[in-house]
Amino acid sequence: MKKALLSLLLIVGAGLILLPLGIVFLTSLTPPGISPEEGIFSASFTLENYQQAWHRGKFLLAFANSTFVALAVTALQIFTSALAGYALARLKFRGREAILLLILATLVIPFQLLVIPIFLILKWGHAINTYWALILPTAANGFGIFLMRQYFSTVPVELEEAAALDGANRLQVLWRIMLPLSRPALVTLFLFTFIGEWNDLFKPLIFTTKPELRTVQLALAEFQEQFTNSWSLLMAAVIIATIPVVVLFLLGQRQFIRGIGTTGIKN
């Protein structure tokens, strides 16, 4: 009875979450000129909205820019988080706990509060209106460092000691022992970072003005301004911008759930 009730609650919860997405999808299939209320309950659906939204919104360049920026930021965050997380988890030095607390304190500071000093630094470095302006401000992240530190703490020390006896140094231990064993945490960090960068509108809006540097979210915002009254086209554009992150999450959901479930458990 408990399992059946729990399953029912989960089904209801999933339905409530998926209902808005279903409405968005059905609206994107309605022919132009038909209101969303009429289109959802009608039997006439078309895929023409996706083709028009793709060409009118010029999403090809935006997809390329978002993919490049998201992959670059994700690679840098994995690199910096792995190094810093391993140092905080395994190396013993004075002030280690204070540094960890300082890193955690950065999580409570909104990025918007730092935009002015970051903008001035980027302007001083002549990085405004370049890809560097979209990559460098989030190249390191306190959440990623904490996540990797917690996961590294779950790896038995005996494995590192055995590698050290074979002549491996710290970097070799990190590359050959710790990172392969931390795949769930790496996938979790990859998904969090990539999806966050893909959905980011603030950085492209503040640090860039060139049309050739438009990202998906900036293109979607401009598309919304142009086609405010065309709900079918607008919903088609939303679906187009959402598909990559949904597919990415579905591919990595097992490792993601495992990484979230095991992070923080210490042997």
Beta strands, then each sheet from edge to edge (+ up, - down):
end
